[in-house]
Amino acid sequence: MPFKFTFGASPCVPATPFETNGSTLDVEDMRTLLQNLQIKFLSEVMNFPGVLMGDEDMLSKIAIAKECNKPIDGMLLL
């Protein structure tokens, strides 16, 4: 059976401020990732409080996905 595998860029790195994962993806990192043709979507938009409360960083990452015509995983609105 044919299988299509794609990569997405997660805007929530780290997932919470309590993690120490060794890296942070800021708005410019997200722009670079989403401009890459191999990255097909904005993945794991799990910071719904940030979206609802108008967090500038989160909304900027979503706006970049829209500018790049990339689908946004985890969102029904915006």
PDB file with one MODEL, atoms N, CA, C and O in Angstrom:
MODEL        1
ATOM      1  N   MET A   1       0.835  -1.152   0.000  1.00  0.00           N
ATOM      2  CA  MET A   1       0.000   0.000   0.000  1.00  0.00           C
ATOM      3  C   MET A   1       0.897   1.238   0.000  1.00  0.00           C
ATOM      4  O   MET A   1       1.832   1.312   0.796  1.00  0.00           O
ATOM      5  N   PRO A   2       0.633   2.207  -0.872  1.00  0.00           N
ATOM      6  CA  PRO A   2       1.418   3.445  -0.899  1.00  0.00           C
ATOM      7  C   PRO A   2       1.263   4.216   0.409  1.00  0.00           C
ATOM      8  O   PRO A   2       0.197   4.227   1.026  1.00  0.00           O
ATOM      9  N   PHE A   3       2.339   4.850   0.806  1.00  0.00           N
ATOM     10  CA  PHE A   3       2.353   5.594   2.069  1.00  0.00           C
ATOM     11  C   PHE A   3       3.028   6.931   1.836  1.00  0.00           C
ATOM     12  O   PHE A   3       4.151   6.981   1.333  1.00  0.00           O
ATOM     13  N   LYS A   4       2.365   8.004   2.192  1.00  0.00           N
ATOM     14  CA  LYS A   4       2.941   9.336   2.046  1.00  0.00           C
ATOM     15  C   LYS A   4       3.279   9.865   3.441  1.00  0.00           C
ATOM     16  O   LYS A   4       2.413   9.945   4.312  1.00  0.00           O
ATOM     17  N   PHE A   5       4.533  10.221   3.638  1.00  0.00           N
ATOM     18  CA  PHE A   5       5.032  10.690   4.930  1.00  0.00           C
ATOM     19  C   PHE A   5       5.457  12.139   4.776  1.00  0.00           C
ATOM     20  O   PHE A   5       6.201  12.466   3.851  1.00  0.00           O
ATOM     21  N   THR A   6       4.999  13.015   5.663  1.00  0.00           N
ATOM     22  CA  THR A   6       5.388  14.421   5.600  1.00  0.00           C
ATOM     23  C   THR A   6       5.861  14.903   6.969  1.00  0.00           C
ATOM     24  O   THR A   6       5.584  14.283   7.995  1.00  0.00           O
ATOM     25  N   PHE A   7       6.574  16.015   6.957  1.00  0.00           N
ATOM     26  CA  PHE A   7       7.078  16.621   8.180  1.00  0.00           C
ATOM     27  C   PHE A   7       6.352  17.934   8.452  1.00  0.00           C
ATOM     28  O   PHE A   7       6.006  18.665   7.525  1.00  0.00           O
ATOM     29  N   GLY A   8       6.127  18.224   9.725  1.00  0.00           N
ATOM     30  CA  GLY A   8       5.563  19.490  10.149  1.00  0.00           C
ATOM     31  C   GLY A   8       6.504  20.162  11.128  1.00  0.00           C
ATOM     32  O   GLY A   8       7.406  19.530  11.677  1.00  0.00           O
ATOM     33  N   ALA A   9       6.285  21.449  11.340  1.00  0.00           N
ATOM     34  CA  ALA A   9       7.089  22.225  12.288  1.00  0.00           C
ATOM     35  C   ALA A   9       6.220  22.575  13.483  1.00  0.00           C
ATOM     36  O   ALA A   9       5.154  23.171  13.327  1.00  0.00           O
ATOM     37  N   SER A  10       6.668  22.209  14.666  1.00  0.00           N
ATOM     38  CA  SER A  10       5.898  22.468  15.878  1.00  0.00           C
ATOM     39  C   SER A  10       6.207  23.861  16.427  1.00  0.00           C
ATOM     40  O   SER A  10       7.371  24.198  16.641  1.00  0.00           O
ATOM     41  N   PRO A  11       5.174  24.670  16.654  1.00  0.00           N
ATOM     42  CA  PRO A  11       5.397  26.010  17.206  1.00  0.00           C
ATOM     43  C   PRO A  11       5.602  26.001  18.714  1.00  0.00           C
ATOM     44  O   PRO A  11       5.937  27.029  19.302  1.00  0.00           O
ATOM     45  N   CYS A  12       5.404  24.856  19.337  1.00  0.00           N
ATOM     46  CA  CYS A  12       5.463  24.769  20.806  1.00  0.00           C
ATOM     47  C   CYS A  12       6.706  24.024  21.258  1.00  0.00           C
ATOM     48  O   CYS A  12       6.619  22.926  21.809  1.00  0.00           O
ATOM     49  N   VAL A  13       7.869  24.632  21.021  1.00  0.00           N
ATOM     50  CA  VAL A  13       9.130  24.047  21.466  1.00  0.00           C
ATOM     51  C   VAL A  13       9.835  25.094  22.320  1.00  0.00           C
ATOM     52  O   VAL A  13      10.274  26.119  21.797  1.00  0.00           O
ATOM     53  N   PRO A  14       9.950  24.858  23.610  1.00  0.00           N
ATOM     54  CA  PRO A  14       9.490  23.691  24.358  1.00  0.00           C
ATOM     55  C   PRO A  14       7.971  23.698  24.523  1.00  0.00           C
ATOM     56  O   PRO A  14       7.326  24.732  24.348  1.00  0.00           O
ATOM     57  N   ALA A  15       7.409  22.544  24.860  1.00  0.00           N
ATOM     58  CA  ALA A  15       5.956  22.408  24.989  1.00  0.00           C
ATOM     59  C   ALA A  15       5.415  23.208  26.165  1.00  0.00           C
ATOM     60  O   ALA A  15       4.297  23.720  26.099  1.00  0.00           O
ATOM     61  N   THR A  16       6.177  23.323  27.223  1.00  0.00           N
ATOM     62  CA  THR A  16       5.781  24.126  28.392  1.00  0.00           C
ATOM     63  C   THR A  16       7.007  24.880  28.894  1.00  0.00           C
ATOM     64  O   THR A  16       8.137  24.504  28.583  1.00  0.00           O
ATOM     65  N   PRO A  17       6.791  25.938  29.668  1.00  0.00           N
ATOM     66  CA  PRO A  17       7.945  26.669  30.216  1.00  0.00           C
ATOM     67  C   PRO A  17       8.690  25.878  31.293  1.00  0.00           C
ATOM     68  O   PRO A  17       9.743  26.309  31.762  1.00  0.00           O
ATOM     69  N   PHE A  18       8.149  24.729  31.683  1.00  0.00           N
ATOM     70  CA  PHE A  18       8.773  23.917  32.729  1.00  0.00           C
ATOM     71  C   PHE A  18       9.733  22.873  32.164  1.00  0.00           C
ATOM     72  O   PHE A  18      10.362  22.138  32.925  1.00  0.00           O
ATOM     73  N   GLU A  19       9.853  22.799  30.833  1.00  0.00           N
ATOM     74  CA  GLU A  19      10.744  21.827  30.198  1.00  0.00           C
ATOM     75  C   GLU A  19      12.123  22.416  29.972  1.00  0.00           C
ATOM     76  O   GLU A  19      12.289  23.627  29.830  1.00  0.00           O
ATOM     77  N   THR A  20      13.102  21.535  29.942  1.00  0.00           N
ATOM     78  CA  THR A  20      14.467  21.911  29.574  1.00  0.00           C
ATOM     79  C   THR A  20      14.904  20.968  28.462  1.00  0.00           C
ATOM     80  O   THR A  20      15.665  20.027  28.688  1.00  0.00           O
ATOM     81  N   ASN A  21      14.411  21.238  27.259  1.00  0.00           N
ATOM     82  CA  ASN A  21      14.687  20.348  26.135  1.00  0.00           C
ATOM     83  C   ASN A  21      15.932  20.740  25.355  1.00  0.00           C
ATOM     84  O   ASN A  21      16.327  20.029  24.430  1.00  0.00           O
ATOM     85  N   GLY A  22      16.552  21.850  25.707  1.00  0.00           N
ATOM     86  CA  GLY A  22      17.804  22.229  25.058  1.00  0.00           C
ATOM     87  C   GLY A  22      17.652  23.174  23.888  1.00  0.00           C
ATOM     88  O   GLY A  22      18.651  23.593  23.303  1.00  0.00           O
ATOM     89  N   SER A  23      16.399  23.527  23.524  1.00  0.00           N
ATOM     90  CA  SER A  23      16.223  24.415  22.388  1.00  0.00           C
ATOM     91  C   SER A  23      14.888  25.146  22.488  1.00  0.00           C
ATOM     92  O   SER A  23      13.976  24.729  23.202  1.00  0.00           O
ATOM     93  N   THR A  24      14.806  26.235  21.759  1.00  0.00           N
ATOM     94  CA  THR A  24      13.561  26.997  21.634  1.00  0.00           C
ATOM     95  C   THR A  24      13.409  27.398  20.176  1.00  0.00           C
ATOM     96  O   THR A  24      14.374  27.825  19.542  1.00  0.00           O
ATOM     97  N   LEU A  25      12.204  27.263  19.646  1.00  0.00           N
ATOM     98  CA  LEU A  25      11.941  27.723  18.283  1.00  0.00           C
ATOM     99  C   LEU A  25      11.207  29.047  18.370  1.00  0.00           C
ATOM    100  O   LEU A  25      10.065  29.104  18.827  1.00  0.00           O
ATOM    101  N   ASP A  26      11.869  30.118  17.929  1.00  0.00           N
ATOM    102  CA  ASP A  26      11.225  31.427  17.955  1.00  0.00           C
ATOM    103  C   ASP A  26      10.554  31.702  16.611  1.00  0.00           C
ATOM    104  O   ASP A  26      10.511  30.835  15.738  1.00  0.00           O
ATOM    105  N   VAL A  27      10.039  32.901  16.458  1.00  0.00           N
ATOM    106  CA  VAL A  27       9.272  33.252  15.265  1.00  0.00           C
ATOM    107  C   VAL A  27      10.131  33.151  14.004  1.00  0.00           C
ATOM    108  O   VAL A  27       9.664  32.636  12.989  1.00  0.00           O
ATOM    109  N   GLU A  28      11.353  33.623  14.045  1.00  0.00           N
ATOM    110  CA  GLU A  28      12.209  33.564  12.856  1.00  0.00           C
ATOM    111  C   GLU A  28      12.611  32.123  12.527  1.00  0.00           C
ATOM    112  O   GLU A  28      12.734  31.769  11.354  1.00  0.00           O
ATOM    113  N   ASP A  29      12.816  31.294  13.550  1.00  0.00           N
ATOM    114  CA  ASP A  29      13.073  29.869  13.295  1.00  0.00           C
ATOM    115  C   ASP A  29      11.879  29.246  12.573  1.00  0.00           C
ATOM    116  O   ASP A  29      12.044  28.464  11.636  1.00  0.00           O
ATOM    117  N   MET A  30      10.664  29.607  13.027  1.00  0.00           N
ATOM    118  CA  MET A  30       9.457  29.060  12.415  1.00  0.00           C
ATOM    119  C   MET A  30       9.327  29.517  10.967  1.00  0.00           C
ATOM    120  O   MET A  30       8.919  28.742  10.102  1.00  0.00           O
ATOM    121  N   ARG A  31       9.674  30.778  10.705  1.00  0.00           N
ATOM    122  CA  ARG A  31       9.622  31.287   9.327  1.00  0.00           C
ATOM    123  C   ARG A  31      10.566  30.476   8.430  1.00  0.00           C
ATOM    124  O   ARG A  31      10.192  30.073   7.328  1.00  0.00           O
ATOM    125  N   THR A  32      11.779  30.244   8.908  1.00  0.00           N
ATOM    126  CA  THR A  32      12.756  29.464   8.142  1.00  0.00           C
ATOM    127  C   THR A  32      12.245  28.050   7.878  1.00  0.00           C
ATOM    128  O   THR A  32      12.344  27.542   6.761  1.00  0.00           O
ATOM    129  N   LEU A  33      11.702  27.426   8.909  1.00  0.00           N
ATOM    130  CA  LEU A  33      11.188  26.056   8.743  1.00  0.00           C
ATOM    131  C   LEU A  33      10.022  26.008   7.761  1.00  0.00           C
ATOM    132  O   LEU A  33       9.984  25.146   6.883  1.00  0.00           O
ATOM    133  N   LEU A  34       9.080  26.920   7.903  1.00  0.00           N
ATOM    134  CA  LEU A  34       7.879  26.864   7.065  1.00  0.00           C
ATOM    135  C   LEU A  34       8.138  27.290   5.625  1.00  0.00           C
ATOM    136  O   LEU A  34       7.339  26.978   4.742  1.00  0.00           O
ATOM    137  N   GLN A  35       9.222  27.985   5.374  1.00  0.00           N
ATOM    138  CA  GLN A  35       9.587  28.321   3.997  1.00  0.00           C
ATOM    139  C   GLN A  35      10.261  27.146   3.293  1.00  0.00           C
ATOM    140  O   GLN A  35      10.409  27.148   2.071  1.00  0.00           O
ATOM    141  N   ASN A  36      10.667  26.149   4.068  1.00  0.00           N
ATOM    142  CA  ASN A  36      11.276  24.941   3.514  1.00  0.00           C
ATOM    143  C   ASN A  36      10.177  24.099   2.865  1.00  0.00           C
ATOM    144  O   ASN A  36       9.186  23.776   3.519  1.00  0.00           O
ATOM    145  N   LEU A  37      10.337  23.747   1.613  1.00  0.00           N
ATOM    146  CA  LEU A  37       9.316  22.990   0.886  1.00  0.00           C
ATOM    147  C   LEU A  37       9.097  21.591   1.448  1.00  0.00           C
ATOM    148  O   LEU A  37       8.058  20.983   1.189  1.00  0.00           O
ATOM    149  N   GLN A  38      10.049  21.072   2.210  1.00  0.00           N
ATOM    150  CA  GLN A  38       9.891  19.742   2.797  1.00  0.00           C
ATOM    151  C   GLN A  38       9.014  19.766   4.049  1.00  0.00           C
ATOM    152  O   GLN A  38       8.514  18.724   4.473  1.00  0.00           O
ATOM    153  N   ILE A  39       8.828  20.931   4.633  1.00  0.00           N
ATOM    154  CA  ILE A  39       7.944  21.075   5.795  1.00  0.00           C
ATOM    155  C   ILE A  39       6.559  21.403   5.250  1.00  0.00           C
ATOM    156  O   ILE A  39       6.368  22.441   4.617  1.00  0.00           O
ATOM    157  N   LYS A  40       5.592  20.517   5.495  1.00  0.00           N
ATOM    158  CA  LYS A  40       4.287  20.618   4.848  1.00  0.00           C
ATOM    159  C   LYS A  40       3.208  21.304   5.672  1.00  0.00           C
ATOM    160  O   LYS A  40       2.178  21.688   5.118  1.00  0.00           O
ATOM    161  N   PHE A  41       3.409  21.475   6.994  1.00  0.00           N
ATOM    162  CA  PHE A  41       2.356  22.072   7.809  1.00  0.00           C
ATOM    163  C   PHE A  41       2.914  22.558   9.146  1.00  0.00           C
ATOM    164  O   PHE A  41       4.018  22.190   9.549  1.00  0.00           O
ATOM    165  N   LEU A  42       2.133  23.384   9.816  1.00  0.00           N
ATOM    166  CA  LEU A  42       2.431  23.797  11.181  1.00  0.00           C
ATOM    167  C   LEU A  42       1.783  22.748  12.073  1.00  0.00           C
ATOM    168  O   LEU A  42       0.562  22.593  12.065  1.00  0.00           O
ATOM    169  N   SER A  43       2.584  22.036  12.832  1.00  0.00           N
ATOM    170  CA  SER A  43       2.064  20.882  13.576  1.00  0.00           C
ATOM    171  C   SER A  43       1.887  21.174  15.060  1.00  0.00           C
ATOM    172  O   SER A  43       2.519  22.076  15.610  1.00  0.00           O
ATOM    173  N   GLU A  44       1.033  20.409  15.685  1.00  0.00           N
ATOM    174  CA  GLU A  44       0.896  20.401  17.145  1.00  0.00           C
ATOM    175  C   GLU A  44       0.671  21.780  17.763  1.00  0.00           C
ATOM    176  O   GLU A  44       1.368  22.165  18.702  1.00  0.00           O
ATOM    177  N   VAL A  45      -0.298  22.517  17.237  1.00  0.00           N
ATOM    178  CA  VAL A  45      -0.632  23.791  17.861  1.00  0.00           C
ATOM    179  C   VAL A  45      -1.449  23.462  19.106  1.00  0.00           C
ATOM    180  O   VAL A  45      -2.679  23.469  19.090  1.00  0.00           O
ATOM    181  N   MET A  46      -0.721  23.173  20.187  1.00  0.00           N
ATOM    182  CA  MET A  46      -1.380  22.718  21.411  1.00  0.00           C
ATOM    183  C   MET A  46      -1.466  23.811  22.467  1.00  0.00           C
ATOM    184  O   MET A  46      -2.028  23.588  23.540  1.00  0.00           O
ATOM    185  N   ASN A  47      -0.926  24.970  22.186  1.00  0.00           N
ATOM    186  CA  ASN A  47      -1.000  26.075  23.146  1.00  0.00           C
ATOM    187  C   ASN A  47      -2.301  26.846  22.927  1.00  0.00           C
ATOM    188  O   ASN A  47      -2.286  28.015  22.544  1.00  0.00           O
ATOM    189  N   PHE A  48      -3.429  26.169  23.176  1.00  0.00           N
ATOM    190  CA  PHE A  48      -4.713  26.827  22.957  1.00  0.00           C
ATOM    191  C   PHE A  48      -4.930  28.019  23.885  1.00  0.00           C
ATOM    192  O   PHE A  48      -5.582  28.978  23.473  1.00  0.00           O
ATOM    193  N   PRO A  49      -4.408  28.009  25.138  1.00  0.00           N
ATOM    194  CA  PRO A  49      -4.558  29.228  25.942  1.00  0.00           C
ATOM    195  C   PRO A  49      -3.847  30.422  25.291  1.00  0.00           C
ATOM    196  O   PRO A  49      -4.353  31.544  25.323  1.00  0.00           O
ATOM    197  N   GLY A  50      -2.674  30.171  24.703  1.00  0.00           N
ATOM    198  CA  GLY A  50      -1.948  31.240  24.017  1.00  0.00           C
ATOM    199  C   GLY A  50      -2.716  31.783  22.829  1.00  0.00           C
ATOM    200  O   GLY A  50      -2.721  32.989  22.583  1.00  0.00           O
ATOM    201  N   VAL A  51      -3.365  30.894  22.092  1.00  0.00           N
ATOM    202  CA  VAL A  51      -4.174  31.314  20.942  1.00  0.00           C
ATOM    203  C   VAL A  51      -5.361  32.146  21.430  1.00  0.00           C
ATOM    204  O   VAL A  51      -5.613  33.238  20.921  1.00  0.00           O
ATOM    205  N   LEU A  52      -6.083  31.625  22.414  1.00  0.00           N
ATOM    206  CA  LEU A  52      -7.275  32.316  22.909  1.00  0.00           C
ATOM    207  C   LEU A  52      -6.959  33.639  23.593  1.00  0.00           C
ATOM    208  O   LEU A  52      -7.741  34.586  23.513  1.00  0.00           O
ATOM    209  N   MET A  53      -5.812  33.706  24.268  1.00  0.00           N
ATOM    210  CA  MET A  53      -5.442  34.923  25.002  1.00  0.00           C
ATOM    211  C   MET A  53      -4.639  35.905  24.142  1.00  0.00           C
ATOM    212  O   MET A  53      -4.226  36.960  24.624  1.00  0.00           O
ATOM    213  N   GLY A  54      -4.421  35.557  22.872  1.00  0.00           N
ATOM    214  CA  GLY A  54      -3.741  36.473  21.961  1.00  0.00           C
ATOM    215  C   GLY A  54      -2.244  36.578  22.161  1.00  0.00           C
ATOM    216  O   GLY A  54      -1.662  37.641  21.945  1.00  0.00           O
ATOM    217  N   ASP A  55      -1.603  35.472  22.578  1.00  0.00           N
ATOM    218  CA  ASP A  55      -0.144  35.468  22.753  1.00  0.00           C
ATOM    219  C   ASP A  55       0.527  35.849  21.431  1.00  0.00           C
ATOM    220  O   ASP A  55       0.344  35.180  20.414  1.00  0.00           O
ATOM    221  N   GLU A  56       1.300  36.925  21.463  1.00  0.00           N
ATOM    222  CA  GLU A  56       1.911  37.464  20.243  1.00  0.00           C
ATOM    223  C   GLU A  56       2.810  36.450  19.533  1.00  0.00           C
ATOM    224  O   GLU A  56       2.773  36.338  18.308  1.00  0.00           O
ATOM    225  N   ASP A  57       3.609  35.721  20.293  1.00  0.00           N
ATOM    226  CA  ASP A  57       4.516  34.730  19.708  1.00  0.00           C
ATOM    227  C   ASP A  57       3.730  33.618  18.995  1.00  0.00           C
ATOM    228  O   ASP A  57       4.053  33.250  17.865  1.00  0.00           O
ATOM    229  N   MET A  58       2.711  33.094  19.656  1.00  0.00           N
ATOM    230  CA  MET A  58       1.921  32.018  19.080  1.00  0.00           C
ATOM    231  C   MET A  58       1.173  32.489  17.835  1.00  0.00           C
ATOM    232  O   MET A  58       1.164  31.801  16.814  1.00  0.00           O
ATOM    233  N   LEU A  59       0.546  33.664  17.921  1.00  0.00           N
ATOM    234  CA  LEU A  59      -0.198  34.185  16.780  1.00  0.00           C
ATOM    235  C   LEU A  59       0.722  34.528  15.608  1.00  0.00           C
ATOM    236  O   LEU A  59       0.323  34.400  14.450  1.00  0.00           O
ATOM    237  N   SER A  60       1.938  34.960  15.898  1.00  0.00           N
ATOM    238  CA  SER A  60       2.905  35.249  14.825  1.00  0.00           C
ATOM    239  C   SER A  60       3.282  33.978  14.080  1.00  0.00           C
ATOM    240  O   SER A  60       3.414  33.990  12.856  1.00  0.00           O
ATOM    241  N   LYS A  61       3.455  32.879  14.812  1.00  0.00           N
ATOM    242  CA  LYS A  61       3.797  31.602  14.175  1.00  0.00           C
ATOM    243  C   LYS A  61       2.643  31.103  13.306  1.00  0.00           C
ATOM    244  O   LYS A  61       2.867  30.547  12.231  1.00  0.00           O
ATOM    245  N   ILE A  62       1.431  31.300  13.766  1.00  0.00           N
ATOM    246  CA  ILE A  62       0.258  30.920  12.971  1.00  0.00           C
ATOM    247  C   ILE A  62       0.168  31.791  11.725  1.00  0.00           C
ATOM    248  O   ILE A  62      -0.139  31.293  10.643  1.00  0.00           O
ATOM    249  N   ALA A  63       0.432  33.076  11.867  1.00  0.00           N
ATOM    250  CA  ALA A  63       0.395  33.995  10.722  1.00  0.00           C
ATOM    251  C   ALA A  63       1.427  33.607   9.671  1.00  0.00           C
ATOM    252  O   ALA A  63       1.156  33.693   8.474  1.00  0.00           O
ATOM    253  N   ILE A  64       2.600  33.184  10.108  1.00  0.00           N
ATOM    254  CA  ILE A  64       3.636  32.753   9.160  1.00  0.00           C
ATOM    255  C   ILE A  64       3.163  31.522   8.392  1.00  0.00           C
ATOM    256  O   ILE A  64       3.380  31.421   7.185  1.00  0.00           O
ATOM    257  N   ALA A  65       2.521  30.593   9.083  1.00  0.00           N
ATOM    258  CA  ALA A  65       1.993  29.408   8.396  1.00  0.00           C
ATOM    259  C   ALA A  65       0.983  29.818   7.330  1.00  0.00           C
ATOM    260  O   ALA A  65       0.983  29.277   6.224  1.00  0.00           O
ATOM    261  N   LYS A  66       0.131  30.768   7.665  1.00  0.00           N
ATOM    262  CA  LYS A  66      -0.852  31.247   6.691  1.00  0.00           C
ATOM    263  C   LYS A  66      -0.165  31.923   5.502  1.00  0.00           C
ATOM    264  O   LYS A  66      -0.552  31.706   4.354  1.00  0.00           O
ATOM    265  N   GLU A  67       0.859  32.743   5.781  1.00  0.00           N
ATOM    266  CA  GLU A  67       1.612  33.410   4.707  1.00  0.00           C
ATOM    267  C   GLU A  67       2.238  32.393   3.762  1.00  0.00           C
ATOM    268  O   GLU A  67       2.301  32.615   2.553  1.00  0.00           O
ATOM    269  N   CYS A  68       2.699  31.277   4.320  1.00  0.00           N
ATOM    270  CA  CYS A  68       3.353  30.233   3.530  1.00  0.00           C
ATOM    271  C   CYS A  68       2.351  29.229   2.952  1.00  0.00           C
ATOM    272  O   CYS A  68       2.747  28.240   2.335  1.00  0.00           O
ATOM    273  N   ASN A  69       1.060  29.481   3.152  1.00  0.00           N
ATOM    274  CA  ASN A  69      -0.007  28.580   2.672  1.00  0.00           C
ATOM    275  C   ASN A  69       0.157  27.159   3.195  1.00  0.00           C
ATOM    276  O   ASN A  69      -0.042  26.192   2.460  1.00  0.00           O
ATOM    277  N   LYS A  70       0.520  27.040   4.464  1.00  0.00           N
ATOM    278  CA  LYS A  70       0.689  25.732   5.095  1.00  0.00           C
ATOM    279  C   LYS A  70      -0.515  25.458   5.990  1.00  0.00           C
ATOM    280  O   LYS A  70      -0.966  26.356   6.700  1.00  0.00           O
ATOM    281  N   PRO A  71      -1.039  24.243   5.971  1.00  0.00           N
ATOM    282  CA  PRO A  71      -2.113  23.886   6.894  1.00  0.00           C
ATOM    283  C   PRO A  71      -1.641  23.994   8.333  1.00  0.00           C
ATOM    284  O   PRO A  71      -0.448  23.887   8.618  1.00  0.00           O
ATOM    285  N   ILE A  72      -2.590  24.206   9.235  1.00  0.00           N
ATOM    286  CA  ILE A  72      -2.301  24.348  10.660  1.00  0.00           C
ATOM    287  C   ILE A  72      -2.974  23.194  11.389  1.00  0.00           C
ATOM    288  O   ILE A  72      -4.201  23.109  11.422  1.00  0.00           O
ATOM    289  N   ASP A  73      -2.179  22.311  11.968  1.00  0.00           N
ATOM    290  CA  ASP A  73      -2.684  21.130  12.669  1.00  0.00           C
ATOM    291  C   ASP A  73      -3.054  21.498  14.094  1.00  0.00           C
ATOM    292  O   ASP A  73      -2.267  22.121  14.806  1.00  0.00           O
ATOM    293  N   GLY A  74      -4.246  21.115  14.505  1.00  0.00           N
ATOM    294  CA  GLY A  74      -4.663  21.336  15.879  1.00  0.00           C
ATOM    295  C   GLY A  74      -5.526  22.559  16.056  1.00  0.00           C
ATOM    296  O   GLY A  74      -5.855  22.917  17.186  1.00  0.00           O
ATOM    297  N   MET A  75      -5.910  23.223  14.956  1.00  0.00           N
ATOM    298  CA  MET A  75      -6.732  24.418  15.067  1.00  0.00           C
ATOM    299  C   MET A  75      -7.943  24.295  14.159  1.00  0.00           C
ATOM    300  O   MET A  75      -7.837  23.874  13.007  1.00  0.00           O
ATOM    301  N   LEU A  76      -9.078  24.666  14.690  1.00  0.00           N
ATOM    302  CA  LEU A  76     -10.288  24.712  13.887  1.00  0.00           C
ATOM    303  C   LEU A  76     -10.643  26.138  13.504  1.00  0.00           C
ATOM    304  O   LEU A  76     -11.404  26.359  12.562  1.00  0.00           O
ATOM    305  N   LEU A  77     -10.097  27.105  14.229  1.00  0.00           N
ATOM    306  CA  LEU A  77     -10.400  28.506  14.000  1.00  0.00           C
ATOM    307  C   LEU A  77      -9.146  29.234  13.538  1.00  0.00           C
ATOM    308  O   LEU A  77      -8.048  28.678  13.536  1.00  0.00           O
ATOM    309  N   LEU A  78      -9.333  30.464  13.156  1.00  0.00           N
ATOM    310  CA  LEU A  78      -8.294  31.393  12.686  1.00  0.00           C
ATOM    311  C   LEU A  78      -8.059  31.135  11.273  1.00  0.00           C
ATOM    312  O   LEU A  78      -7.224  31.796  10.655  1.00  0.00           O
TER     313      LEU A  78
ENDMDL
END
